[in-house]
Amino acid sequence: MQPGLRSGRLTKWKDERGFGFIQPIDGSQEVFLHISEVKDASRRPQENDTIYYHCVVDSDGKVRACNAFILGARNKSATLSNRANPSDTIVSSFPIVEVVLLSLLPLVGAIHFAWTTRNPLPLVLYPVMSLVTYALYADDKSRAKRKDWRTSEQILHLCELAGGWLGGFIAQRILRHKSQKESYQATFWVIVIIHYIAWLFWLFLGRTL
C-alpha cells in the first residue's frame, strides 16, 4: 500500500455529471470523487465499488479524493505515461475504415436526394453538424477535466440526431469520450439506425412518393 492510501465504498455516483461520494471504510465523513481522479480504470465507476484513493483538502475545507482507482477494475496494461494522466492521452488514431463504412449509405442517400430534389441540405447538414458535435464532445471532455458544469447528454444526442452522429462517432474513437457508457452508446446507435432507416426508405421508396 502507498502511504496515505485509503479505501471506501462508492455510495453515490452521478455518471452523467461524472462525480460521486465515497464512504470511507472507517465510517468517517463522505469524500467527494470526480471522474478525472479515477486512474487506469477499465470501466466507469459504479455504486458499491470499492475505491482506493488519497485525500486532499480544498481551500474551502472540503475533502476530496485524488489518484483513485477501482478495486477489480484497474487497467493492468496502462503505460507509465497513461498512469500519470490518462485523461489527456489520445489512445486511438482516426478510424478511417469505420468512418468510410458508416458514412457510405448516408452519403449515397444525400447525393441522391440532392440530385432528385435539387436540395443540397443533407450534404451540408451532415458535415456541419458533425463538426459541431465533435466540438461539443471535445468541450465536454475538457469540462470534465476542469470539473466544470458538463454538457448534458440530451444536447449531445439532439446534435447527433440532427445529423452530427458521425462527428460523435469520431469523437468517441479519438477522444475516448462517452465510448464506455452503455446507456449512452445504446441511445447513440439507435440514432444511427434511425438515419439508416430514413435513407433506405428514401432510396427505395422515396421516388415513388
C-alpha positions in Angstrom: 0.0 0.0 0.0 1.1 3.5 -0.7 1.5 5.9 2.3 -1.8 7.6 2.9 -3.8 5.3 0.6 -7.3 4.9 1.9 -10.3 2.8 0.8 -14.1 3.1 0.9 -17.3 2.2 -0.8 -18.8 4.4 -3.5 -22.3 5.0 -2.1 -23.4 7.6 -4.6 -22.5 8.1 -8.3 -23.9 10.5 -10.9 -22.5 9.1 -14.1 -23.8 11.9 -16.4 -22.1 14.6 -14.3 -19.1 12.5 -13.5 -18.9 12.6 -9.7 -20.0 10.8 -6.6 -19.2 10.2 -2.9 -17.1 7.6 -1.1 -18.0 6.3 2.3 -14.6 5.6 4.0 -14.1 2.2 5.5 -13.5 3.8 8.9 -17.0 5.4 8.8 -15.7 9.0 8.7 -17.2 11.8 6.6 -18.0 11.1 2.9 -15.4 12.0 0.4 -16.1 13.7 -2.9 -14.8 11.8 -6.0 -14.6 13.3 -9.6 -14.2 11.1 -12.6 -11.0 12.9 -13.6 -9.3 11.5 -10.4 -10.1 7.8 -11.3 -6.9 6.4 -12.8 -6.2 3.4 -15.0 -9.9 2.2 -14.9 -11.1 -0.4 -17.3 -14.6 0.9 -16.8 -16.5 3.8 -15.3 -17.2 3.8 -11.5 -20.5 2.2 -10.2 -22.2 2.5 -6.9 -20.9 0.0 -4.3 -17.5 -0.2 -6.0 -14.6 -0.3 -3.6 -12.4 2.7 -4.2 -8.8 3.2 -3.2 -7.7 6.9 -3.0 -5.7 9.6 -1.5 -7.3 12.6 0.2 -6.7 16.3 -0.3 -8.4 19.3 1.4 -9.5 22.2 -0.8 -9.2 25.8 0.2 -12.8 25.8 1.3 -12.2 22.9 3.7 -13.9 20.2 1.6 -12.3 16.8 1.4 -12.0 15.2 -2.0 -10.3 12.0 -3.4 -7.4 12.1 -5.8 -5.3 9.5 -7.6 -8.1 6.9 -7.1 -8.6 3.5 -8.6 -11.4 0.9 -8.6 -10.8 -2.4 -6.9 -11.1 -5.2 -9.5 -11.3 -2.7 -12.5 -7.8 -1.4 -12.8 -6.2 -1.4 -16.3 -3.1 -3.5 -15.8 -1.7 -2.8 -19.3 -1.7 1.0 -18.8 1.7 2.6 -19.5 3.5 4.8 -17.1 2.6 7.9 -19.1 -1.0 6.9 -19.1 -0.9 6.5 -15.3 0.4 10.0 -14.9 -2.6 11.5 -16.7 -4.7 9.0 -18.7 -7.5 11.5 -19.5 -5.0 13.6 -21.5 -3.9 10.8 -23.8 -5.3 10.1 -27.2 -5.2 6.3 -27.5 -6.7 5.9 -30.9 -5.9 7.2 -34.4 -8.5 8.4 -36.8 -10.9 5.5 -37.6 -10.7 5.8 -41.3 -12.2 2.5 -42.3 -15.1 2.6 -39.9 -15.9 6.2 -40.9 -16.0 5.3 -44.6 -18.2 2.3 -44.0 -20.6 4.1 -41.7 -20.9 7.2 -44.0 -21.4 5.3 -47.2 -25.2 4.9 -47.1 -25.9 8.4 -45.8 -23.6 9.8 -48.5 -25.3 7.9 -51.3 -28.7 8.9 -49.9 -27.7 12.6 -49.6 -26.3 12.7 -53.1 -29.4 11.0 -54.5 -31.6 13.4 -52.5 -29.7 16.5 -53.8 -29.8 15.2 -57.4 -33.5 14.4 -57.5 -34.9 17.3 -55.4 -32.2 19.9 -56.2 -31.9 20.4 -52.5 -28.3 20.1 -51.1 -29.4 20.5 -47.4 -28.3 16.9 -46.3 -25.0 17.3 -48.0 -24.4 20.5 -46.0 -26.1 19.4 -42.8 -24.0 16.2 -42.1 -20.5 17.8 -42.2 -21.6 21.0 -40.4 -23.5 19.1 -37.6 -20.6 16.6 -37.3 -18.2 19.4 -36.7 -20.5 20.9 -34.1 -21.0 17.6 -32.4 -17.3 16.8 -32.3 -16.6 20.2 -30.8 -19.2 19.6 -28.1 -17.7 16.3 -27.3 -14.2 17.9 -27.0 -15.6 20.7 -24.9 -17.4 18.3 -22.6 -14.3 16.2 -22.1 -12.4 19.4 -21.3 -15.1 20.5 -18.8 -14.8 17.1 -17.1 -11.1 17.6 -16.6 -11.6 21.1 -15.2 -14.5 19.8 -13.1 -16.8 22.4 -14.6 -20.6 22.1 -15.4 -21.0 19.4 -18.1 -22.8 19.5 -21.4 -26.0 17.4 -21.0 -26.3 14.1 -22.8 -29.6 15.2 -24.2 -27.9 18.1 -26.1 -25.3 15.7 -27.5 -27.9 13.3 -28.6 -30.0 16.1 -30.2 -27.0 17.2 -32.2 -26.4 13.6 -33.3 -30.0 13.2 -34.3 -29.7 16.5 -36.3 -27.0 14.9 -38.5 -23.9 15.1 -36.3 -23.8 11.4 -35.3 -20.7 10.8 -37.5 -18.8 13.5 -35.7 -19.9 12.0 -32.4 -18.6 8.6 -33.5 -15.2 10.1 -34.5 -15.0 11.9 -31.1 -15.8 8.7 -29.2 -13.0 6.9 -31.0 -10.4 9.6 -30.9 -11.1 11.3 -27.6 -12.3 8.2 -25.8 -15.3 10.2 -24.6 -18.7 8.6 -23.9 -17.4 5.4 -25.5 -17.7 3.2 -22.4 -21.1 4.2 -21.0 -23.5 1.5 -22.2 -26.7 3.6 -21.8 -25.2 6.4 -23.9 -24.0 4.0 -26.5 -27.4 2.4 -26.8 -29.1 5.7 -27.5 -26.3 6.7 -29.9 -26.7 3.6 -32.0 -30.5 3.9 -32.1 -29.9 7.4 -33.6 -27.6 5.9 -36.2 -30.2 3.2 -37.1 -32.9 5.9 -37.4 -30.7 7.7 -40.0 -30.0 4.5 -41.9 -33.7 3.6 -42.0 -34.6 7.1 -43.2 -32.1 6.8 -46.1 -33.1 3.3 -47.0 -36.7 4.5 -47.1 -35.8 7.4 -49.4 -33.6 5.3 -51.7 -36.1 2.5 -52.2 -39.5 4.2 -51.7 -38.9 8.0 -51.9 -39.0 8.2 -55.7 -42.5 6.6 -55.7 -44.0 9.2 -53.3 
